[in-house]
Amino acid sequence: MVILIFFISIWYLSLFSQTFFQHRYAAHGAFTMNKSWEKFFFIVTYVTQGSSYMSPKAYGIMHRLHHAHTDTPLDPHSPSNSSNIFTMMWHTRTVYQHILHQKMEVDERYSKNLPVWDGFDRFANGAFSRLLWVGLYILFFVVFATSPWQYLLLPIIISTGAFHGAIVNWFAHKYGYINFKLKNTSMNLLFVDVLMLGESYHNNHHKHPASINFGRRWFEIDPVYYIIRFLLYLNVIKSVNSSSV
């Protein structure tokens, strides 16, 4: 039971950081926050994502490229460019590393107004940090696992971010339904998205990328939207414009 609770906690806490901080804030600027809160959420993202942490700056650039070049050869992650999910995710990793280490030219329009904490990102993306988290996860399993079968969850925990990315970037471009006819293959993967905290409403998101609410129809519940509204109420973050709500 402890291992299952740990797995579910990592899945959702990591996913929240991705969709709230890296995706809606860094990539799309759907809301703003001051630098103190920004650093706070840097740390929250690092703690919740652990070994699969991604730099909000590099993630933001990569995701902006995805929106600008969806389903074209310049898309960092599209099923249209890959024969299977594994080659797509490997290409995604390669593009991310090239952006992170400044090994590819990026147009200035994709790198504006991004959260920057270079020293922290160097540490968080380093081999020592990733191996430290892997060691902590293994130690947790050694202490609390009650069955060898529970160790099957360990690789997912170590690479949670990759699993999140694969579900949306592969399956939500191949399966589902559409609310908006767009010039790309984005679809809404799930009718009620509890699994991906609203991220699977991918067709909606490609239509309204700066919206803080990824749901559009009455049954499309985006749990993170309500958390964002609460943080707006507390003045932790500020809305950019009314259309984003």
N, C-alpha and C positions, 0 to 999 in steps of 0.2 A: 504493500500500500504506500509506503514512504517513497519508493522509487517512482511509482505512478504519479503521485502528487508532485514530485520533483520534476518529472518529465513534462507534465501539463503546465506547471508554473514556468519552466524555461520556455516552452513553446509560446505561451501567450505574452509573457513579459518581454521576451525578445521581439516578438511580432509587434507589440505595442510601440516599442522604441523605433522599430523600422518604419511603421506607418505614420506615427506621430512626428518624430523628429527628423529622420532621414528623408522620408518621402514628402509628407505634406508641408513640413517647415523648410527643410534644406532645398529640396528639388523644386518645389512649386511656390514657396513663399506665401502659402495660404493664410498665414498669420505671422505676427512678429513677436519678439520678446527681447528684453534687455540682455546685455552681455553676461550678467551674473546668472540669470536663469538659463541662458544658452550653455554656459559652462556646466551648470548643474545637470542639464539634460545630456551633455556629452558624457558625463560620468555615469548617469543612469543607463545610457545606451551601452556603454562599455561593460558595466556590471551585469546587465541583463543579457547581453549578447555573447559575452565571454570570448570563447575561441573563434566565433564566427563574426566578430565585430567588423563593421565596415566604416571607413571614414565618411562622415556626413558630407564633407566637401567633395570627395571623389565619387560617392554615391550620387550626389546631386548632379554632378556633371554627366555621369553615365546615364542617369535617368532622363535628363533633358535631351541627350542625344537620342534616346529611345523614342521620345515623343516627336522629335524633329524629323526622324528618319524611320518611322515605324514600318517594319516589314520590307525595308530596302537593304541592300548590302551594307549600309552604314549603321544599321540598327545593332546595338551591342548584344541584344538577345531577342531573337525571333525564330520561331519554328520554320519560317519561310527560308531561312538561311542554313538550317541544320537538318541532318538526316535523322537525328534522335535527340532525346533530352540531354544525354550526357555530353555530346559534342557542343550543344548550345550552352550548357552551363560552364564547360571548360573555356569556351570563347568568351563568355561573360567574365569569368575570372581573369582571363588574359587582358581584356580591355580595362577592367578595374585596376589591375596592377600597373598597366601602362599609364593610366591617368594618375594614379596615386604617386608613382615615382617619376612623373613628368617625362615619360618616354614617348608621348605622342602629342602632336600639336592640337590644341583645343581653341576653337574660335572664342573670342572674348565674350560673346553673347551668352555662352553656356557656363561661364565661370563668374558671372556677376552675382553679388549679394548672397554669397554662400557663407555658412558658419565655418570659421577658420580657427583651429587650435593645433598648429603644426607639430609642436613638441609632443603634445599628448597623442596625436595620431601616429607619430613615429614610434612611440612606445607601444600603443595599443595594437598596431598592425605588425609589430615585430615578432620574430620567431620565439623569443623568450616569453613574451606575454601569452602567445597562443599555446605554447607547450605548458606553461604554468596552469592555464585553465584546463587543459586536457588532463593534467596530473590531478588537479582538484576534483574533476568529474570522476576520474577512475577511483580515487580515494573514497569519494562519496559512495560509489557503487560497492566497493569492497566492504565498507562499514555497514551499509543498509540493505544491499541486495539479499533476497531470501531464496532466489532461484536463478540458476544459470540462464534461463530464458530472458530474464530481465536485462541481461547484458546486451540483448539485441537493440535495446533503446539507446545504448551508449553512443553509437555512431551518429544517430539522429541528433542527439543533444550536442555533440561536438560540432556538427555542421548544420545546425538548425537554420541559419540564414540561407544556406543553399537550398534546403528543402522548401522554405517559404518562397524563394525566388523561382524555383522550378514549377511549383504549383501554379503561380500566377502567370509567369512569362511563357510557359509552355501550354498548360492546359486551358488557360483563359484566352489563348489565341487559337484554340482548336475546337473547343467544346463549349456549349452553353447557348444562351439566347441573347438577342440584341434589343435594346431600346432605341438606339440611334443608328441610322445608316451612315457609316463613315468609310473613308478610303483606306481602311486597314482591317485586320482580322480580329480586333479586340472584341471579346464577348463577356457577358456576365456569366460566370461559371456556376454560381450557387444562387438559388432563389432567396434563401435566408442564410446569410453568411456569418455563422458563428465561428466556423473553423478558421477563417482568415481575417476576422475583425473588419470586414468591409472591403478588403483588398481585392476580393474576387469580383467585385462589381466593376470590371475592367473596361467594359464598353462605356458605362456611365462616366468613368474617370477620364477616358480619352476624349469624351465630348466636353466635359467640364473639368479640366485638369487642376484648376486653382480652387475648386470648391472644397470646403472642409467636410462636406457630407457626400460620401460616395454612393449612397442610396438615392434612388429617384422615385420609385413606385412605393405604394403603401406597405408592401411586404418586404421591401429591401431595407432591412435594418442594419445600420452601420453603428456598432457599439462605440467606436472611437469618437464619432461625431458628438455624442452626448458628453463624453469626457472633455472634449475640446470646448463645448459650451460651458461646462462647469469651470474650466480654467479661465475662460473669458470672463465669467462672472466674478472670479476671484482676482482678476487683473494680473494673473500670471503671464498671460499672453494677450495680444490685442488683435482684433480683426483688421484685415487690410481694407476690405470694402464689404458692403452689404451683400453683394452678389456671391461672395464666397460662402455665405451662410446658407 
